[in-house]
Amino acid sequence: MLQRYLTKVSITLLLMGLLAACSGGEGETYQARTVERLYNLGVDALRREDFKGAVVSFDEVERQHPYSVWATKAQLMSAYASYKRDDYDEAIVGLDRFIELHPGNSDVAYAYYLKSVSYYEQISDVGRDQKMTELARASLQDVIRRYTDTKYGRDARAKLDLVNDHLAGKEMAVGRYYQQRHEYLGAINRFRAVLREYQTTTHVPEALLRLTESYLSLGITDEAQMAAAVLGHNFPGSQWYEDSYALLEKRNLQPAQKEGSWLSWMWDWAY
């Protein structure tokens, strides 16, 4: 899907415009033909998937003709070619430069979007450092804020859901680690973070179960009963609820609402 979408954006929105700009008549000067040649080399390299060659050609346009309209277009095309060859750092540097120099350009929305995708595609597995995930999250949020009702904003929202799920998964992994080491307060803080910061992710039901387990281990039965009650209220048919119910039943307890619990806000919350 991403490949098809980016192909559409790059070819339809960018390449067609660039090629249209290239098609001049017999009266053009030699310099204009030189610019046309450089662009055609870059575009042809992109179509051949020679992304390194495309970067070289587009960079050469800017080097030889820095004050031309083509130089502006070449900056974005070069960044796109860097992205296509998985040189994300170079792509982000080029996109930041394009955004800074041409904030009013008609393609600046695409530049913001491509920057967010460049971070997004570098997200590592949940067991590793999540700095890149945080950068992707911030960049996607920026796209959504700037271009809410555009195709870029809509796609960024879909990707942001996956990024949040990834970050929530990291919190869950750390929480389970603390739980296994019987460091229940540390575990509870992680599971609480999932509920407060990543409420729409797939990790919420498990977080409620783990809270039930951790509170029971600490002997804080009221919060354990409340966590199970919230779980049953929002996910009544889930295995997570069945497991939490069984845990309480072993101690002759039942899921129950508890006044004053920090989980009270989730009673009327809609997943």
C-alpha positions in Angstrom: 0.0 0.0 0.0 2.8 2.4 1.0 4.7 1.7 -2.2 1.7 2.2 -4.4 0.8 5.4 -2.6 4.2 6.9 -2.8 4.5 5.9 -6.4 1.3 7.8 -7.1 2.5 10.8 -5.2 5.9 10.9 -6.7 4.9 10.3 -10.3 1.5 12.1 -10.4 2.2 15.1 -8.2 5.9 15.6 -8.9 7.4 13.9 -11.9 4.6 14.9 -14.3 5.0 18.5 -13.2 8.7 18.3 -13.6 8.5 16.7 -17.0 6.0 19.3 -18.1 8.4 22.0 -17.1 11.1 20.4 -19.1 9.3 20.4 -22.5 10.5 23.5 -24.2 10.7 24.6 -27.8 13.4 25.2 -30.3 14.0 28.7 -29.1 15.4 27.6 -25.7 18.9 28.6 -24.8 21.7 26.1 -24.3 21.5 26.5 -20.5 17.8 25.6 -20.5 18.6 22.5 -22.5 21.2 21.6 -20.0 18.7 21.9 -17.2 16.3 19.8 -19.1 19.0 17.2 -19.7 19.8 17.0 -16.0 16.2 16.6 -15.0 15.6 13.9 -17.6 18.6 12.0 -16.3 17.2 12.2 -12.7 13.7 11.2 -13.8 15.0 8.3 -15.9 17.2 7.1 -13.1 14.1 7.1 -10.8 12.1 5.0 -13.3 15.0 2.6 -13.5 15.2 2.5 -9.8 18.8 3.8 -9.9 18.1 6.0 -6.9 21.8 6.8 -6.3 22.1 8.1 -9.9 18.9 10.1 -9.4 20.3 11.8 -6.3 23.5 12.7 -8.3 21.5 14.2 -11.2 19.1 16.2 -9.0 21.9 17.5 -6.9 23.7 18.5 -10.0 20.7 20.6 -11.1 20.9 22.6 -7.9 24.7 22.9 -8.1 24.7 24.2 -11.7 21.5 26.3 -11.6 21.0 27.3 -7.9 18.7 30.2 -8.7 16.3 28.4 -11.1 12.9 27.1 -10.4 14.3 23.7 -11.2 16.7 23.9 -8.2 13.7 24.1 -5.8 12.1 21.1 -7.4 15.4 19.2 -7.5 15.8 19.5 -3.7 12.6 17.6 -3.1 13.3 15.1 -5.8 16.7 14.4 -4.4 15.3 13.9 -1.0 12.7 11.5 -2.4 15.4 9.5 -4.3 17.4 9.3 -1.0 14.3 7.9 0.7 13.8 5.4 -2.0 17.3 4.0 -1.6 16.7 3.7 2.2 19.1 6.5 3.0 16.7 7.9 5.5 19.1 10.3 7.3 20.0 12.0 4.0 16.3 12.2 3.0 15.3 13.8 6.3 18.2 16.4 6.0 17.1 17.2 2.5 13.4 17.5 3.5 14.2 19.7 6.4 16.2 22.0 4.1 13.4 22.1 1.6 10.8 22.9 4.3 13.0 25.7 5.8 13.8 27.3 2.4 10.4 26.9 0.8 7.7 27.0 3.4 5.1 28.3 1.0 5.8 25.8 -1.8 2.9 23.8 -3.0 4.8 20.6 -2.3 5.7 21.4 1.3 2.9 19.2 2.6 4.4 16.2 0.8 7.8 17.1 2.3 6.4 17.0 5.8 4.6 13.7 5.1 7.7 12.1 3.5 9.8 13.1 6.5 7.3 11.4 8.8 7.4 8.3 6.7 11.2 8.3 6.7 11.1 8.1 10.5 8.2 5.6 10.5 10.0 3.1 8.3 12.9 3.1 10.7 10.9 1.9 13.7 12.7 -1.0 15.4 11.3 -4.0 17.2 9.6 -3.4 20.6 12.6 -4.8 22.6 15.0 -2.0 21.4 15.4 1.7 22.1 12.3 3.6 21.0 13.9 7.0 20.1 13.0 6.5 16.4 9.5 5.6 17.3 9.2 8.8 19.3 10.5 10.8 16.4 8.0 9.1 14.1 5.2 9.9 16.5 6.1 13.6 16.8 6.5 13.9 13.0 3.2 12.2 12.3 1.4 14.4 14.8 2.9 17.4 13.1 1.5 16.3 9.7 -1.9 15.7 11.3 -1.9 19.1 12.9 -0.9 20.9 9.7 -2.9 18.9 7.2 -5.7 17.4 9.1 -8.2 17.0 6.2 -5.8 16.0 3.5 -4.8 12.6 2.3 -1.5 13.2 4.1 -3.3 13.8 7.4 -5.5 10.8 7.0 -2.6 8.5 6.2 -0.6 10.0 9.1 -3.4 9.2 11.5 -3.4 5.5 10.4 0.3 5.3 10.9 0.1 7.1 14.2 -2.2 4.3 15.5 0.5 1.8 14.7 3.2 3.9 16.3 1.2 4.3 19.5 0.6 0.5 19.6 4.3 0.0 19.2 5.1 2.4 22.1 2.4 0.8 24.3 4.0 -2.6 23.5 7.3 -1.3 24.8 5.7 -0.1 28.1 4.0 -3.5 28.4 7.3 -5.4 27.9 9.0 -3.3 30.6 6.0 -3.7 32.9 6.1 -7.5 32.5 9.8 -7.5 33.2 9.3 -5.6 36.5 6.4 -7.9 37.4 8.6 -11.0 36.9 11.1 -9.5 39.2 8.4 -8.8 41.8 9.0 -5.1 41.4 5.2 -4.5 41.4 5.2 -0.7 41.9 7.4 -0.3 38.8 5.2 -2.6 36.9 2.0 -0.8 37.9 3.5 2.5 36.7 4.1 1.1 33.3 0.7 -0.5 33.0 -0.9 2.8 34.1 1.1 4.6 31.4 -0.5 2.4 28.8 -4.0 3.2 30.0 -3.4 6.9 30.3 -1.2 7.5 27.1 -2.2 4.7 24.7 -5.9 4.2 25.4 -6.8 3.2 21.8 -4.2 0.5 21.4 -4.6 -3.3 21.5 -2.6 -3.5 24.8 -5.3 -2.0 27.0 -7.0 -5.3 28.0 -3.7 -6.9 29.0 -2.7 -3.8 30.9 -5.8 -4.1 33.0 -5.2 -7.8 33.7 -1.6 -7.1 34.7 -2.8 -4.4 37.0 -5.1 -6.9 38.6 -2.2 -9.3 39.1 0.1 -6.7 40.5 -2.4 -5.2 42.9 -3.3 -8.6 44.2 0.4 -9.4 44.7 0.7 -6.2 46.8 -2.5 -7.0 48.7 -4.3 -3.9 47.3 -7.5 -5.7 46.7 -9.7 -2.7 46.0 -7.7 -1.6 43.0 -7.4 -5.2 41.8 -11.2 -5.5 41.9 -11.6 -2.2 40.2 -9.1 -3.1 37.4 -11.0 -6.4 36.8 -14.3 -4.6 36.9 -13.2 -2.1 34.2 -11.8 -4.9 32.2 -15.1 -6.8 32.4 -17.1 -3.6 31.6 -15.1 -2.8 28.5 -14.0 -6.2 27.3 -16.6 -8.6 28.7 -16.0 -11.6 26.5 -12.2 -11.5 26.4 -9.8 -14.0 27.8 -8.1 -11.2 29.7 -11.3 -10.7 31.7 -11.8 -14.4 32.3 -8.2 -14.6 33.6 -8.7 -11.6 35.9 -12.0 -13.0 37.2 -10.4 -16.3 38.0 -7.6 -14.6 39.9 -10.0 -12.8 42.1 -12.2 -15.8 42.6 -9.3 -17.7 44.0 -9.2 -15.1 46.8 -13.0 -15.1 47.3 -13.2 -11.7 45.6 -15.3 -10.4 42.7 -14.8 -7.6 40.2 -16.3 -4.4 41.7 -16.4 -0.7 41.3 -14.6 1.1 44.0 -15.2 4.7 44.8 -12.0 6.8 44.8 -10.1 4.5 42.6 -7.8 6.1 40.0 -9.4 3.8 37.5 -12.8 5.4 37.9 -12.4 7.5 34.8 -12.3 4.3 32.7 -15.8 3.2 33.7 -17.5 5.3 31.2 -14.6 5.3 28.7 -15.4 3.8 25.3 -12.6 1.7 23.7 
